Structures are given as structure tokens and as C-alpha cells.
Amino acid sequence: MTFVLLTMIASVLVTMTIADRLIIPDAGSKKVVAAAADAGVTPGFKKEELAKLNAVLELIETRYYEKVEREELLDGAVSGMMEALDDPYSVYMEKDDALHFSESIEGSFTGIGAEVTTENGKIVVVAPIKGSPAEKSGLLAKDVLISVNGDSLAGLNLQQAVGKIRGPKGTKAKLLVQRSGVTEPIQLVLIRDDIDVETVYGALRPDGVGVIEIRQFSLHTAKRFKEELAKLEQSGMKGLVLDVRNNPGGVLPIVVEISQLLMKEGTTVVQVEDRDGNRDKTLAKGGEAKSYPIAVLTNKGSASASEILAGALQEAAGAKVIGEQSFGKGTVQVSYNKALGDGSLVKMTIAKWLTPNGNWIHEKGIKPDLVVEPPDLYTVARISLQETLKQDTLSEAVRSAQIMLHGLGYEPKREDGYFGDETASAVRKFQNDKGLPSTGEIDTKTAQKLEQAVIEWIQNKEHDVQLLEAVRAVSRK
């Protein structure tokens, strides 16, 4: 894993973040039945199918050794149908999860303000949100959450864990955290608060290049994008970089609204293809082709709606895509809840989306015009210390330390995991600079300082080689 956010589609903001979906208005049960009829499908279960389901239900209710709530059985049956599709983007959400999902679309929620994911069965922090209780408490990326208020998170799926972490404003969340390099778990006490998730950040560089970072496409993102774009244009911006790295996607109308602001009237933004091969083109309106050059920054965490933006501007607006090949999610999801009638929700894949030229990027991604890989410091694993690292040892932890030292300007001369004389010398130089005892060995304090230095290095925009290359690309024209 990386220090930099490599958000996959299942990542959640503690409620739940935008799990990528392309929303269209919900449909009631009558519309669902009508749609089934139009597709040549008989709606509902056949008599023999319903008899089978009722037979199993009766067996469970009369013979199973424990009593089971009917609602649990119904939820399980619906979940089973969705799982049978073998599609990670088609899911069933019970009432509470559906509510959190809707909140995340709106871009605000109540909680601790940390993005989490699952990694090897553990609940791992991806990043705390700026200004949130999580950031203020000192919660760090890659921290493993062990328990919340004494309730273990072991064995829980992502939605179950999030349900325990989030809570009403003003309530306490006592987190037991395992941090790499720290032998004993640490406890952090946070006060949950309202979290307004800002999705757009704009800035004008001294060289006249504007940079707009879009972190996800929620309901307010287009409005914020228009505001930031107007500010940059009024400031005499000479070129524009759109940064959608680690942006997992979002709502279809929002990305269309943003894309068409930068496109000639009538050009194709995106195509949607249904299961019968029928294609519907969405054309740009209300915007204009820009006189200034545009570049779109992508990486492996740029998915779906981010890829729609990159593909539209690359193929139909002359923009350059720079960075890494994107995630590769080319399917369309629709959320249905009215048809279910109890507050639960089904999010289901109903179509493919294609670029303006008709390319389906699913499991392929958007290919950059200019490939720029991130430095090794962006992808180096954190140092996992079982004991102090000393000379003549060989381990992955030593290799991580060597990559960090090299990236920070201290020369260990090798990055193969063997702790030799040159590595010890590099460690001593680092320790001297950080006011640590100059032992030449990597203990807990040295590892923590080394990892903190890496985080600070990454946060320095002048070390962002992908961004700098994008800036050069729009400056050359």
C-alpha cells in the first residue's frame, strides 16, 4: 500500500464515502414492473419459484434450531441475489447503510472524519480529513483500528466497522489503534462532529497555471468547481491542471456538468450503452472550448467519473492526460429504494459507459498521453518493527528504510534490504539532523521520525513530479 491515497471503489469515509455510482432518478415499483415488461421479462417470481422460497422459509421458521427474524431472512435473500450477479458494484444495503450512502452523496455527514478501507481483513485508515476530529487527534494514514469504545472491529466487514465508528455529533469515540513501529496499541479519544467534505480545491501558481483538485464528485462539486474556475479565469490563468488522482468517482450528472464547462457546445461528453447495445450520447451544452491549454492528472486510483472527465477532455477537448493509467471502471450503477419500500437500497449495474469516441475502458483505464510514475517514496511500505534494526540484518523493513533514506537525500547505497555500513552511515546522518541519538540503528523513535519525514516530503507540492510535469505541459503551449 502507499502513503498516498490509492482509493478503490469500496473505500469509505467514516459513514461511507462515494462508492462509485452514476445516479439517475429512482423508480417506484410500477416503473420497475413496466421496465421489466419492456425488456421482455416477466416481473416477479413464477409460481413454482415462489413455492420453493416459501418452502425454505417455512423450514427455517419451523425446524431451524434457533429463532430467526423474518426481516433478517429477507435481507439475506436479497443480498444473495445481488451476490449471485458476481458484480462488485451491484450491492444490497439495509436501511441504515442506505441512509449513510445517501449522506455521502450530499457530501456531508457526522462522524470522526477519516477515510478507511479494508486491508488483509483489517480496518485501515487511508487518510484523515483536513480539520476533522481524526486529524486533530493525531490519527495517521495506515493506522489499524482495533476497537471502538471497547467493541472489537476484528472480523467485521467495512460497512459493519463504519457503523461502529460513526455516531451522533458530540459523542466520544475511543479508538484503540495499532501503529507501525509502536509495540503497544495506543488509545485516541475523539469527539464526533459534523464533517463537511470539501471536494474541490483551487489555486493559482506563481507561474500563472491554475490547479483544481477534485477529490470526488458529490452533489455540490459542480457548484464549487464553477466558483474555483471563475476565480482562476478572472486572475488571468494561462493554463489549467485538473487533478483527479485518487478520486474514486461519483454522480454522473455532476461530472457531465463539470466536463461540458470546458468543451465546445454539441460535442460528446459520454455515451451510455444498455444491455441491448443501444447507445445514448450526452452532448455538451452551456460551456465553451477554452483558449488556454488543459491537462488532467490521473493515477491508479482515478476511477469511473474521474475517467469520464479525463476521457471526455482527452478525446473531445484536446486536453492532455498525464500521470498513470487510471483504474478502469466503465460500468453505470443506478440506486433503487422506492421499489423496496422499507428504506433499504439496491445499487445495481445497468449499463456500460463509453468515451466520446466509443471506447470502453473497463478493466483497462484511460491511457495517459504522457506517463509519469510517482517517486518510490509514494509507494514505499511503512516500517514494521518487531525489534531494532541493526547492521548485518536482512529484512523488508530495512528495505523500506533504505528507500526512505534514499528518497530523502541520505544515501544508503543499496535498497536490497541488507543493513550494511553505508545504510548505518545514512541512518546516523538522518538521526543527527533530527536531533536523535546517533546510533546508526533504527529503533522505534527513528522509524517514526523517518516515516514522518516521508509524509512531509510527499505533502510538499514541489516534490510532486506528476503535477510538475502537468504544469510544464500546459505552460509549453
RAQUIJO-V167522 format. One record per residue. N is the residue number from 1. RES is the residue in one letter. PSI is psi in degrees with one decimal (999 if undefined). D_CENTER is the distance of its C-alpha to the mean C-alpha in Angstrom with 1 decimal. Layout:
BEGIN
N;RES;PSI;D_CENTER, N;RES;PSI;D_CENTER
END
This chain:
BEGIN
1;M;175.1;13.3, 2;T;161.3;12.8, 3;F;-38.5;13.4, 4;V;146.3;11.0, 5;L;116.2;7.3, 6;L;77.6;6.6, 7;T;123.6;3.1, 8;M;172.5;4.9, 9;I;-28.6;5.8, 10;A;1.7;7.3, 11;S;151.4;5.2, 12;V;145.4;7.3, 13;L;134.1;8.8, 14;V;85.1;12.2, 15;T;-105.0;13.5, 16;M;135.0;10.6, 17;T;-178.1;7.7, 18;I;104.7;7.8, 19;A;128.0;7.9, 20;D;126.5;8.8, 21;R;152.8;12.5, 22;L;97.8;15.3, 23;I;136.6;17.5, 24;I;164.2;21.3, 25;P;144.6;23.9, 26;D;161.9;24.5, 27;A;140.5;27.7, 28;G;176.1;30.4, 29;S;-37.5;32.3, 30;K;-39.4;35.0, 31;K;-35.3;32.7, 32;V;-44.7;31.0, 33;V;-42.5;34.6, 34;A;-41.7;35.5, 35;A;-39.0;32.5, 36;A;-41.6;33.5, 37;A;-42.3;37.1, 38;D;-31.4;36.2, 39;A;1.6;34.3, 40;G;23.6;37.5, 41;V;137.2;36.1, 42;T;115.8;38.1, 43;P;148.1;36.0, 44;G;172.2;36.0, 45;F;145.0;37.4, 46;K;164.2;40.7, 47;K;-44.7;43.5, 48;E;-30.9;43.5, 49;E;-43.3;39.7, 50;L;-36.5;39.9, 51;A;-39.4;42.8, 52;K;-46.1;40.8, 53;L;-43.7;38.0, 54;N;-34.3;40.7, 55;A;-43.3;42.5, 56;V;-42.4;39.6, 57;L;-43.8;38.9, 58;E;-40.8;42.6, 59;L;-45.2;42.6, 60;I;-44.7;39.8, 61;E;-24.7;41.3, 62;T;-23.7;44.8, 63;R;-22.9;44.5, 64;Y;143.5;41.3, 65;Y;-12.9;42.3, 66;E;154.4;40.1, 67;K;139.1;39.6, 68;V;136.0;36.2, 69;E;136.2;35.1, 70;R;-36.0;35.1, 71;E;-38.6;31.9, 72;E;-40.0;30.2, 73;L;-39.7;31.8, 74;L;-44.9;30.8, 75;D;-40.6;27.1, 76;G;-37.3;27.4, 77;A;-43.9;29.2, 78;V;-43.1;26.5, 79;S;-40.1;23.7, 80;G;-40.4;25.9, 81;M;-42.1;26.3, 82;M;-38.2;22.6, 83;E;-30.0;22.2, 84;A;-18.2;25.2, 85;L;-16.8;23.3, 86;D;43.1;21.4, 87;D;113.5;18.3, 88;P;-15.1;15.0, 89;Y;-2.2;14.0, 90;S;113.2;17.3, 91;V;158.9;17.5, 92;Y;133.9;19.9, 93;M;129.2;19.2, 94;E;173.3;22.1, 95;K;-50.6;23.1, 96;D;-44.6;21.3, 97;D;-37.2;17.9, 98;A;-38.0;18.6, 99;L;-45.4;19.4, 100;H;-38.1;16.2, 101;F;-44.6;14.3, 102;S;-38.3;16.6, 103;E;-40.1;16.2, 104;S;-30.6;12.5, 105;I;-36.8;13.5, 106;E;-15.9;16.1, 107;G;18.1;13.8, 108;S;153.0;15.9, 109;F;175.8;16.7, 110;T;132.1;18.7, 111;G;-152.4;17.6, 112;I;-17.1;17.2, 113;G;51.6;14.1, 114;A;141.6;11.8, 115;E;130.2;8.3, 116;V;160.5;9.2, 117;T;178.0;8.8, 118;T;140.4;12.0, 119;E;112.0;13.7, 120;N;40.5;17.2, 121;G;4.2;17.8, 122;K;153.9;16.9, 123;I;111.8;14.6, 124;V;136.8;13.1, 125;V;126.4;11.8, 126;V;-50.3;8.8, 127;A;146.0;10.2, 128;P;148.8;12.6, 129;I;143.1;12.6, 130;K;129.8;15.6, 131;G;4.3;18.8, 132;S;165.3;17.6, 133;P;-36.1;19.8, 134;A;-45.3;17.4, 135;E;-42.9;17.8, 136;K;-28.4;21.5, 137;S;-15.8;22.1, 138;G;12.0;21.0, 139;L;134.8;18.1, 140;L;158.2;16.5, 141;A;141.4;13.5, 142;K;0.3;14.5, 143;D;139.6;16.8, 144;V;124.6;17.5, 145;L;117.1;18.2, 146;I;-45.5;21.6, 147;S;162.4;22.8, 148;V;120.6;22.7, 149;N;38.3;26.2, 150;G;-8.5;27.8, 151;D;120.2;25.9, 152;S;143.3;24.5, 153;L;0.4;20.9, 154;A;132.1;22.3, 155;G;-1.8;22.0, 156;L;148.0;19.7, 157;N;177.5;16.9, 158;L;-44.5;13.6, 159;Q;-38.9;15.0, 160;Q;-41.9;18.3, 161;A;-43.7;17.0, 162;V;-37.5;15.1, 163;G;-32.3;18.4, 164;K;-32.2;20.3, 165;I;-41.3;18.2, 166;R;168.8;18.2, 167;G;177.9;21.6, 168;P;151.8;23.9, 169;K;136.3;24.3, 170;G;-9.7;26.8, 171;T;155.8;26.4, 172;K;143.4;26.0, 173;A;106.2;23.4, 174;K;109.2;24.9, 175;L;131.2;22.4, 176;L;120.8;23.8, 177;V;133.2;21.6, 178;Q;121.6;22.2, 179;R;133.8;21.6, 180;S;132.8;22.3, 181;G;-8.4;25.8, 182;V;121.2;27.0, 183;T;-48.7;29.4, 184;E;143.7;29.4, 185;P;148.1;26.5, 186;I;153.5;26.2, 187;Q;131.2;26.1, 188;L;135.2;24.3, 189;V;119.2;25.4, 190;L;150.7;23.2, 191;I;116.6;24.3, 192;R;148.6;21.8, 193;D;170.2;21.6, 194;D;130.5;20.4, 195;I;117.5;17.0, 196;D;112.0;16.7, 197;V;104.7;13.3, 198;E;130.2;14.2, 199;T;-11.8;12.1, 200;V;130.5;14.7, 201;Y;123.5;16.6, 202;G;148.0;19.7, 203;A;144.9;22.3, 204;L;120.7;25.5, 205;R;158.2;26.3, 206;P;-25.2;30.0, 207;D;4.5;30.4, 208;G;1.4;29.7, 209;V;129.9;26.3, 210;G;141.9;23.8, 211;V;123.9;20.1, 212;I;117.4;17.6, 213;E;125.6;14.0, 214;I;114.1;11.8, 215;R;-24.5;8.4, 216;Q;166.4;8.1, 217;F;84.7;11.1, 218;S;-177.2;12.7, 219;L;-26.7;16.5, 220;H;1.4;17.6, 221;T;-40.3;15.6, 222;A;-42.6;18.5, 223;K;-45.6;21.1, 224;R;-36.4;19.5, 225;F;-44.1;19.1, 226;K;-41.1;22.8, 227;E;-47.3;23.9, 228;E;-38.1;22.3, 229;L;-43.5;23.6, 230;A;-42.9;27.0, 231;K;-44.7;27.3, 232;L;-41.7;26.6, 233;E;-39.2;29.0, 234;Q;-21.4;31.6, 235;S;4.7;31.4, 236;G;33.8;32.4, 237;M;135.9;29.2, 238;K;-22.0;30.2, 239;G;158.1;27.0, 240;L;131.9;23.3, 241;V;122.5;20.1, 242;L;118.2;16.9, 243;D;106.2;13.9, 244;V;26.4;10.7, 245;R;137.4;9.4, 246;N;23.5;5.8, 247;N;112.6;5.6, 248;P;-8.4;4.4, 249;G;-149.7;7.9, 250;G;-136.7;10.2, 251;V;129.3;14.0, 252;L;-52.3;16.4, 253;P;-29.0;19.2, 254;I;-46.3;17.1, 255;V;-31.7;16.0, 256;V;-44.9;19.7, 257;E;-38.7;21.1, 258;I;-46.2;19.4, 259;S;-45.3;20.2, 260;Q;-15.4;23.8, 261;L;-24.8;24.5, 262;L;13.4;24.7, 263;M;154.0;26.5, 264;K;138.8;30.1, 265;E;129.8;31.3, 266;G;-9.0;31.5, 267;T;155.1;29.2, 268;T;128.7;26.7, 269;V;-49.1;23.1, 270;V;154.6;21.9, 271;Q;143.6;23.8, 272;V;127.7;23.2, 273;E;124.8;25.2, 274;D;-178.0;26.4, 275;R;-15.1;27.6, 276;D;3.3;31.1, 277;G;4.2;30.0, 278;N;133.6;30.6, 279;R;138.1;28.5, 280;D;119.9;27.8, 281;K;136.5;27.2, 282;T;121.0;25.7, 283;L;147.5;27.7, 284;A;139.1;27.0, 285;K;147.2;29.2, 286;G;-0.6;29.8, 287;G;-160.5;28.4, 288;E;152.6;30.0, 289;A;135.7;29.7, 290;K;147.6;29.4, 291;S;-22.3;32.0, 292;Y;151.8;29.7, 293;P;151.2;27.6, 294;I;138.7;23.8, 295;A;145.1;21.2, 296;V;124.6;17.5, 297;L;124.0;15.4, 298;T;159.1;12.9, 299;N;-170.1;11.6, 300;K;-16.1;10.5, 301;G;3.7;6.7, 302;S;116.5;8.1, 303;A;153.0;8.4, 304;S;-97.4;11.1, 305;A;-35.1;11.8, 306;S;-37.7;11.0, 307;E;-31.0;13.3, 308;I;-46.2;15.8, 309;L;-49.5;16.1, 310;A;-44.7;16.7, 311;G;-40.8;19.0, 312;A;-47.3;20.9, 313;L;-32.0;21.7, 314;Q;-46.0;22.4, 315;E;-26.2;24.8, 316;A;-1.0;26.3, 317;A;6.0;26.2, 318;G;15.5;27.0, 319;A;155.4;23.8, 320;K;132.9;22.9, 321;V;127.9;19.6, 322;I;141.4;19.2, 323;G;-129.1;17.1, 324;E;160.1;15.8, 325;Q;137.1;15.7, 326;S;179.5;12.6, 327;F;-47.3;10.8, 328;G;62.7;13.5, 329;K;109.4;12.8, 330;G;32.4;16.0, 331;T;158.7;16.6, 332;V;129.8;17.1, 333;Q;145.7;16.6, 334;V;140.1;19.0, 335;S;130.0;19.1, 336;Y;128.1;22.7, 337;N;-30.0;24.1, 338;K;-36.3;27.6, 339;A;-23.2;28.9, 340;L;-31.2;28.2, 341;G;-1.9;30.0, 342;D;15.3;28.9, 343;G;-9.9;25.6, 344;S;176.1;23.5, 345;L;142.2;21.2, 346;V;125.1;20.7, 347;K;118.3;17.7, 348;M;141.0;19.2, 349;T;125.5;18.9, 350;I;-7.5;21.9, 351;A;172.8;21.9, 352;K;154.6;20.7, 353;W;147.3;19.7, 354;L;154.1;21.5, 355;T;170.9;21.7, 356;P;-34.8;24.8, 357;N;3.9;26.8, 358;G;18.1;25.9, 359;N;133.5;23.7, 360;W;114.4;21.3, 361;I;9.2;18.4, 362;H;128.4;17.2, 363;E;15.0;16.7, 364;K;-47.6;18.0, 365;G;171.2;15.6, 366;I;126.5;17.0, 367;K;125.5;19.6, 368;P;149.7;19.9, 369;D;-30.7;23.3, 370;L;114.4;23.2, 371;V;125.3;21.3, 372;V;111.2;20.5, 373;E;146.6;19.1, 374;P;155.4;17.8, 375;P;159.0;20.4, 376;D;-27.4;20.6, 377;L;-24.0;19.8, 378;Y;-22.9;16.2, 379;T;-0.1;16.1, 380;V;139.7;19.0, 381;A;147.4;18.8, 382;R;154.8;19.9, 383;I;117.8;23.6, 384;S;108.1;24.5, 385;L;119.9;28.1, 386;Q;-29.8;30.6, 387;E;168.4;33.4, 388;T;134.2;34.3, 389;L;125.8;33.8, 390;K;171.4;37.2, 391;Q;149.3;39.1, 392;D;11.9;39.7, 393;T;156.6;36.7, 394;L;119.5;34.3, 395;S;166.1;30.7, 396;E;-32.6;27.0, 397;A;-40.0;26.9, 398;V;-41.7;29.5, 399;R;-43.1;27.7, 400;S;-44.0;24.5, 401;A;-39.5;27.0, 402;Q;-41.5;28.7, 403;I;-41.2;25.6, 404;M;-46.9;24.9, 405;L;-44.1;28.5, 406;H;-45.2;28.8, 407;G;-28.3;25.8, 408;L;-0.7;27.2, 409;G;6.3;30.6, 410;Y;126.2;32.5, 411;E;102.1;33.9, 412;P;-7.8;34.0, 413;K;-12.4;35.4, 414;R;156.8;33.5, 415;E;39.0;30.1, 416;D;3.9;31.3, 417;G;-1.8;31.0, 418;Y;127.0;34.8, 419;F;90.6;35.7, 420;G;-169.4;38.7, 421;D;-42.6;40.8, 422;E;-37.2;38.6, 423;T;-43.5;35.5, 424;A;-40.1;37.6, 425;S;-41.9;38.9, 426;A;-39.4;35.4, 427;V;-43.2;34.4, 428;R;-41.9;37.6, 429;K;-42.8;36.9, 430;F;-44.9;33.5, 431;Q;-40.7;35.0, 432;N;-43.5;37.8, 433;D;-28.0;35.4, 434;K;7.5;33.5, 435;G;28.0;36.7, 436;L;157.6;36.4, 437;P;130.5;39.3, 438;S;78.0;39.8, 439;T;-22.5;40.0, 440;G;6.3;38.2, 441;E;154.0;36.3, 442;I;99.3;32.7, 443;D;-172.1;32.8, 444;T;-46.6;30.3, 445;K;-40.9;30.8, 446;T;-41.0;30.6, 447;A;-42.6;27.4, 448;Q;-44.4;25.8, 449;K;-38.0;27.2, 450;L;-44.9;26.1, 451;E;-38.1;22.4, 452;Q;-38.0;22.6, 453;A;-36.6;24.2, 454;V;-44.5;21.4, 455;I;-45.5;18.8, 456;E;-37.5;21.3, 457;W;-44.0;21.9, 458;I;-37.9;18.2, 459;Q;-14.3;18.1, 460;N;112.7;21.2, 461;K;-25.9;20.5, 462;E;-9.2;23.7, 463;H;-0.3;22.3, 464;D;90.4;19.5, 465;V;-31.1;21.3, 466;Q;-45.2;18.9, 467;L;-43.8;19.2, 468;L;-37.6;22.9, 469;E;-37.6;23.4, 470;A;-40.2;21.9, 471;V;-43.4;24.2, 472;R;-36.9;27.1, 473;A;-41.2;26.5, 474;V;-10.8;26.8, 475;S;-22.8;29.6, 476;R;-21.1;31.7, 477;K;999;32.4
END
